[in-house]
């Protein structure tokens, strides 16, 4: 399962409808589950980003589709990074020649 870190900023629309945000998060969780993935953690943040989400998806294409679908709803903008856990990191580094 591939892991992704999404850095999230609310749009003007998202801020105007902030009370709907928990319902949108629930919908995101359901969308990831339906696609064979899982939202592992969600954090409200202070600073440059408004929130951070860590999720797993079966592959990069599935994650891209989900992120585009979520951003397309208009409440958030995301910067999504493919990240590698420690075991994956050690495997990658171990394969260096």
MODELLER restraints for C-alpha pairs under 7 A, 6 or more apart:
rsr = mdl.restraints
at = mdl.atoms
rsr.add(forms.Gaussian(group=physical.xy_distance, feature=features.Distance(at['CA:1:A'], at['CA:56:A']), mean=6.11, stdev=0.5))
rsr.add(forms.Gaussian(group=physical.xy_distance, feature=features.Distance(at['CA:1:A'], at['CA:57:A']), mean=5.79, stdev=0.5))
rsr.add(forms.Gaussian(group=physical.xy_distance, feature=features.Distance(at['CA:1:A'], at['CA:58:A']), mean=4.89, stdev=0.5))
rsr.add(forms.Gaussian(group=physical.xy_distance, feature=features.Distance(at['CA:1:A'], at['CA:59:A']), mean=6.73, stdev=0.5))
rsr.add(forms.Gaussian(group=physical.xy_distance, feature=features.Distance(at['CA:2:A'], at['CA:56:A']), mean=5.46, stdev=0.5))
rsr.add(forms.Gaussian(group=physical.xy_distance, feature=features.Distance(at['CA:2:A'], at['CA:57:A']), mean=5.44, stdev=0.5))
rsr.add(forms.Gaussian(group=physical.xy_distance, feature=features.Distance(at['CA:2:A'], at['CA:58:A']), mean=5.97, stdev=0.5))
rsr.add(forms.Gaussian(group=physical.xy_distance, feature=features.Distance(at['CA:2:A'], at['CA:59:A']), mean=5.74, stdev=0.5))
rsr.add(forms.Gaussian(group=physical.xy_distance, feature=features.Distance(at['CA:3:A'], at['CA:55:A']), mean=5.80, stdev=0.5))
rsr.add(forms.Gaussian(group=physical.xy_distance, feature=features.Distance(at['CA:3:A'], at['CA:56:A']), mean=4.43, stdev=0.5))
rsr.add(forms.Gaussian(group=physical.xy_distance, feature=features.Distance(at['CA:3:A'], at['CA:57:A']), mean=6.57, stdev=0.5))
rsr.add(forms.Gaussian(group=physical.xy_distance, feature=features.Distance(at['CA:3:A'], at['CA:82:A']), mean=6.09, stdev=0.5))
rsr.add(forms.Gaussian(group=physical.xy_distance, feature=features.Distance(at['CA:3:A'], at['CA:83:A']), mean=5.61, stdev=0.5))
rsr.add(forms.Gaussian(group=physical.xy_distance, feature=features.Distance(at['CA:3:A'], at['CA:84:A']), mean=6.61, stdev=0.5))
rsr.add(forms.Gaussian(group=physical.xy_distance, feature=features.Distance(at['CA:4:A'], at['CA:54:A']), mean=5.77, stdev=0.5))
rsr.add(forms.Gaussian(group=physical.xy_distance, feature=features.Distance(at['CA:4:A'], at['CA:55:A']), mean=5.34, stdev=0.5))
rsr.add(forms.Gaussian(group=physical.xy_distance, feature=features.Distance(at['CA:4:A'], at['CA:56:A']), mean=6.09, stdev=0.5))
rsr.add(forms.Gaussian(group=physical.xy_distance, feature=features.Distance(at['CA:4:A'], at['CA:80:A']), mean=6.62, stdev=0.5))
rsr.add(forms.Gaussian(group=physical.xy_distance, feature=features.Distance(at['CA:4:A'], at['CA:81:A']), mean=5.53, stdev=0.5))
rsr.add(forms.Gaussian(group=physical.xy_distance, feature=features.Distance(at['CA:4:A'], at['CA:82:A']), mean=4.59, stdev=0.5))
rsr.add(forms.Gaussian(group=physical.xy_distance, feature=features.Distance(at['CA:4:A'], at['CA:83:A']), mean=5.50, stdev=0.5))
rsr.add(forms.Gaussian(group=physical.xy_distance, feature=features.Distance(at['CA:5:A'], at['CA:53:A']), mean=5.80, stdev=0.5))
rsr.add(forms.Gaussian(group=physical.xy_distance, feature=features.Distance(at['CA:5:A'], at['CA:54:A']), mean=4.68, stdev=0.5))
rsr.add(forms.Gaussian(group=physical.xy_distance, feature=features.Distance(at['CA:5:A'], at['CA:55:A']), mean=6.60, stdev=0.5))
rsr.add(forms.Gaussian(group=physical.xy_distance, feature=features.Distance(at['CA:5:A'], at['CA:80:A']), mean=5.66, stdev=0.5))
rsr.add(forms.Gaussian(group=physical.xy_distance, feature=features.Distance(at['CA:5:A'], at['CA:81:A']), mean=5.17, stdev=0.5))
rsr.add(forms.Gaussian(group=physical.xy_distance, feature=features.Distance(at['CA:5:A'], at['CA:82:A']), mean=6.50, stdev=0.5))
rsr.add(forms.Gaussian(group=physical.xy_distance, feature=features.Distance(at['CA:5:A'], at['CA:83:A']), mean=6.65, stdev=0.5))
rsr.add(forms.Gaussian(group=physical.xy_distance, feature=features.Distance(at['CA:6:A'], at['CA:52:A']), mean=5.68, stdev=0.5))
rsr.add(forms.Gaussian(group=physical.xy_distance, feature=features.Distance(at['CA:6:A'], at['CA:53:A']), mean=5.06, stdev=0.5))
rsr.add(forms.Gaussian(group=physical.xy_distance, feature=features.Distance(at['CA:6:A'], at['CA:54:A']), mean=6.38, stdev=0.5))
rsr.add(forms.Gaussian(group=physical.xy_distance, feature=features.Distance(at['CA:6:A'], at['CA:78:A']), mean=6.11, stdev=0.5))
rsr.add(forms.Gaussian(group=physical.xy_distance, feature=features.Distance(at['CA:6:A'], at['CA:79:A']), mean=5.64, stdev=0.5))
rsr.add(forms.Gaussian(group=physical.xy_distance, feature=features.Distance(at['CA:6:A'], at['CA:80:A']), mean=4.26, stdev=0.5))
rsr.add(forms.Gaussian(group=physical.xy_distance, feature=features.Distance(at['CA:6:A'], at['CA:81:A']), mean=6.30, stdev=0.5))
rsr.add(forms.Gaussian(group=physical.xy_distance, feature=features.Distance(at['CA:7:A'], at['CA:49:A']), mean=6.26, stdev=0.5))
rsr.add(forms.Gaussian(group=physical.xy_distance, feature=features.Distance(at['CA:7:A'], at['CA:51:A']), mean=6.33, stdev=0.5))
rsr.add(forms.Gaussian(group=physical.xy_distance, feature=features.Distance(at['CA:7:A'], at['CA:52:A']), mean=4.90, stdev=0.5))
rsr.add(forms.Gaussian(group=physical.xy_distance, feature=features.Distance(at['CA:7:A'], at['CA:53:A']), mean=6.77, stdev=0.5))
rsr.add(forms.Gaussian(group=physical.xy_distance, feature=features.Distance(at['CA:7:A'], at['CA:78:A']), mean=5.51, stdev=0.5))
rsr.add(forms.Gaussian(group=physical.xy_distance, feature=features.Distance(at['CA:7:A'], at['CA:79:A']), mean=5.05, stdev=0.5))
rsr.add(forms.Gaussian(group=physical.xy_distance, feature=features.Distance(at['CA:7:A'], at['CA:80:A']), mean=6.17, stdev=0.5))
rsr.add(forms.Gaussian(group=physical.xy_distance, feature=features.Distance(at['CA:8:A'], at['CA:49:A']), mean=5.74, stdev=0.5))
rsr.add(forms.Gaussian(group=physical.xy_distance, feature=features.Distance(at['CA:8:A'], at['CA:50:A']), mean=5.78, stdev=0.5))
rsr.add(forms.Gaussian(group=physical.xy_distance, feature=features.Distance(at['CA:8:A'], at['CA:51:A']), mean=5.00, stdev=0.5))
rsr.add(forms.Gaussian(group=physical.xy_distance, feature=features.Distance(at['CA:8:A'], at['CA:52:A']), mean=5.80, stdev=0.5))
rsr.add(forms.Gaussian(group=physical.xy_distance, feature=features.Distance(at['CA:8:A'], at['CA:76:A']), mean=6.47, stdev=0.5))
rsr.add(forms.Gaussian(group=physical.xy_distance, feature=features.Distance(at['CA:8:A'], at['CA:77:A']), mean=5.83, stdev=0.5))
rsr.add(forms.Gaussian(group=physical.xy_distance, feature=features.Distance(at['CA:8:A'], at['CA:78:A']), mean=4.60, stdev=0.5))
rsr.add(forms.Gaussian(group=physical.xy_distance, feature=features.Distance(at['CA:8:A'], at['CA:79:A']), mean=6.58, stdev=0.5))
rsr.add(forms.Gaussian(group=physical.xy_distance, feature=features.Distance(at['CA:9:A'], at['CA:49:A']), mean=5.41, stdev=0.5))
rsr.add(forms.Gaussian(group=physical.xy_distance, feature=features.Distance(at['CA:9:A'], at['CA:50:A']), mean=4.99, stdev=0.5))
rsr.add(forms.Gaussian(group=physical.xy_distance, feature=features.Distance(at['CA:9:A'], at['CA:51:A']), mean=6.63, stdev=0.5))
rsr.add(forms.Gaussian(group=physical.xy_distance, feature=features.Distance(at['CA:9:A'], at['CA:76:A']), mean=5.54, stdev=0.5))
rsr.add(forms.Gaussian(group=physical.xy_distance, feature=features.Distance(at['CA:9:A'], at['CA:77:A']), mean=5.26, stdev=0.5))
rsr.add(forms.Gaussian(group=physical.xy_distance, feature=features.Distance(at['CA:9:A'], at['CA:78:A']), mean=6.36, stdev=0.5))
rsr.add(forms.Gaussian(group=physical.xy_distance, feature=features.Distance(at['CA:10:A'], at['CA:50:A']), mean=6.56, stdev=0.5))
rsr.add(forms.Gaussian(group=physical.xy_distance, feature=features.Distance(at['CA:10:A'], at['CA:75:A']), mean=5.91, stdev=0.5))
rsr.add(forms.Gaussian(group=physical.xy_distance, feature=features.Distance(at['CA:10:A'], at['CA:76:A']), mean=4.37, stdev=0.5))
rsr.add(forms.Gaussian(group=physical.xy_distance, feature=features.Distance(at['CA:10:A'], at['CA:77:A']), mean=6.33, stdev=0.5))
rsr.add(forms.Gaussian(group=physical.xy_distance, feature=features.Distance(at['CA:11:A'], at['CA:75:A']), mean=5.33, stdev=0.5))
rsr.add(forms.Gaussian(group=physical.xy_distance, feature=features.Distance(at['CA:11:A'], at['CA:76:A']), mean=5.11, stdev=0.5))
rsr.add(forms.Gaussian(group=physical.xy_distance, feature=features.Distance(at['CA:11:A'], at['CA:77:A']), mean=6.59, stdev=0.5))
rsr.add(forms.Gaussian(group=physical.xy_distance, feature=features.Distance(at['CA:13:A'], at['CA:74:A']), mean=6.70, stdev=0.5))
rsr.add(forms.Gaussian(group=physical.xy_distance, feature=features.Distance(at['CA:13:A'], at['CA:75:A']), mean=5.42, stdev=0.5))
rsr.add(forms.Gaussian(group=physical.xy_distance, feature=features.Distance(at['CA:14:A'], at['CA:75:A']), mean=3.86, stdev=0.5))
rsr.add(forms.Gaussian(group=physical.xy_distance, feature=features.Distance(at['CA:14:A'], at['CA:76:A']), mean=6.18, stdev=0.5))
rsr.add(forms.Gaussian(group=physical.xy_distance, feature=features.Distance(at['CA:29:A'], at['CA:38:A']), mean=6.64, stdev=0.5))
rsr.add(forms.Gaussian(group=physical.xy_distance, feature=features.Distance(at['CA:29:A'], at['CA:39:A']), mean=5.66, stdev=0.5))
rsr.add(forms.Gaussian(group=physical.xy_distance, feature=features.Distance(at['CA:32:A'], at['CA:38:A']), mean=5.24, stdev=0.5))
rsr.add(forms.Gaussian(group=physical.xy_distance, feature=features.Distance(at['CA:32:A'], at['CA:39:A']), mean=6.65, stdev=0.5))
rsr.add(forms.Gaussian(group=physical.xy_distance, feature=features.Distance(at['CA:36:A'], at['CA:57:A']), mean=6.51, stdev=0.5))
rsr.add(forms.Gaussian(group=physical.xy_distance, feature=features.Distance(at['CA:36:A'], at['CA:58:A']), mean=6.31, stdev=0.5))
rsr.add(forms.Gaussian(group=physical.xy_distance, feature=features.Distance(at['CA:37:A'], at['CA:56:A']), mean=5.17, stdev=0.5))
rsr.add(forms.Gaussian(group=physical.xy_distance, feature=features.Distance(at['CA:37:A'], at['CA:57:A']), mean=4.20, stdev=0.5))
rsr.add(forms.Gaussian(group=physical.xy_distance, feature=features.Distance(at['CA:37:A'], at['CA:58:A']), mean=6.09, stdev=0.5))
rsr.add(forms.Gaussian(group=physical.xy_distance, feature=features.Distance(at['CA:38:A'], at['CA:55:A']), mean=5.63, stdev=0.5))
rsr.add(forms.Gaussian(group=physical.xy_distance, feature=features.Distance(at['CA:38:A'], at['CA:56:A']), mean=5.22, stdev=0.5))
rsr.add(forms.Gaussian(group=physical.xy_distance, feature=features.Distance(at['CA:38:A'], at['CA:57:A']), mean=6.66, stdev=0.5))
rsr.add(forms.Gaussian(group=physical.xy_distance, feature=features.Distance(at['CA:39:A'], at['CA:54:A']), mean=6.13, stdev=0.5))
rsr.add(forms.Gaussian(group=physical.xy_distance, feature=features.Distance(at['CA:39:A'], at['CA:55:A']), mean=4.16, stdev=0.5))
rsr.add(forms.Gaussian(group=physical.xy_distance, feature=features.Distance(at['CA:39:A'], at['CA:56:A']), mean=6.34, stdev=0.5))
rsr.add(forms.Gaussian(group=physical.xy_distance, feature=features.Distance(at['CA:40:A'], at['CA:54:A']), mean=5.48, stdev=0.5))
rsr.add(forms.Gaussian(group=physical.xy_distance, feature=features.Distance(at['CA:40:A'], at['CA:55:A']), mean=5.10, stdev=0.5))
rsr.add(forms.Gaussian(group=physical.xy_distance, feature=features.Distance(at['CA:41:A'], at['CA:53:A']), mean=5.72, stdev=0.5))
rsr.add(forms.Gaussian(group=physical.xy_distance, feature=features.Distance(at['CA:41:A'], at['CA:54:A']), mean=5.13, stdev=0.5))
rsr.add(forms.Gaussian(group=physical.xy_distance, feature=features.Distance(at['CA:41:A'], at['CA:55:A']), mean=6.92, stdev=0.5))
rsr.add(forms.Gaussian(group=physical.xy_distance, feature=features.Distance(at['CA:42:A'], at['CA:52:A']), mean=5.82, stdev=0.5))
rsr.add(forms.Gaussian(group=physical.xy_distance, feature=features.Distance(at['CA:42:A'], at['CA:53:A']), mean=4.44, stdev=0.5))
rsr.add(forms.Gaussian(group=physical.xy_distance, feature=features.Distance(at['CA:42:A'], at['CA:54:A']), mean=6.44, stdev=0.5))
rsr.add(forms.Gaussian(group=physical.xy_distance, feature=features.Distance(at['CA:43:A'], at['CA:51:A']), mean=5.46, stdev=0.5))
rsr.add(forms.Gaussian(group=physical.xy_distance, feature=features.Distance(at['CA:43:A'], at['CA:52:A']), mean=5.14, stdev=0.5))
rsr.add(forms.Gaussian(group=physical.xy_distance, feature=features.Distance(at['CA:43:A'], at['CA:53:A']), mean=6.35, stdev=0.5))
rsr.add(forms.Gaussian(group=physical.xy_distance, feature=features.Distance(at['CA:44:A'], at['CA:50:A']), mean=6.05, stdev=0.5))
rsr.add(forms.Gaussian(group=physical.xy_distance, feature=features.Distance(at['CA:44:A'], at['CA:51:A']), mean=4.29, stdev=0.5))
rsr.add(forms.Gaussian(group=physical.xy_distance, feature=features.Distance(at['CA:44:A'], at['CA:52:A']), mean=6.52, stdev=0.5))
rsr.add(forms.Gaussian(group=physical.xy_distance, feature=features.Distance(at['CA:45:A'], at['CA:51:A']), mean=4.66, stdev=0.5))
rsr.add(forms.Gaussian(group=physical.xy_distance, feature=features.Distance(at['CA:45:A'], at['CA:52:A']), mean=6.72, stdev=0.5))
rsr.add(forms.Gaussian(group=physical.xy_distance, feature=features.Distance(at['CA:57:A'], at['CA:63:A']), mean=5.68, stdev=0.5))
rsr.add(forms.Gaussian(group=physical.xy_distance, feature=features.Distance(at['CA:71:A'], at['CA:77:A']), mean=5.71, stdev=0.5))
rsr.add(forms.Gaussian(group=physical.xy_distance, feature=features.Distance(at['CA:71:A'], at['CA:78:A']), mean=6.91, stdev=0.5))
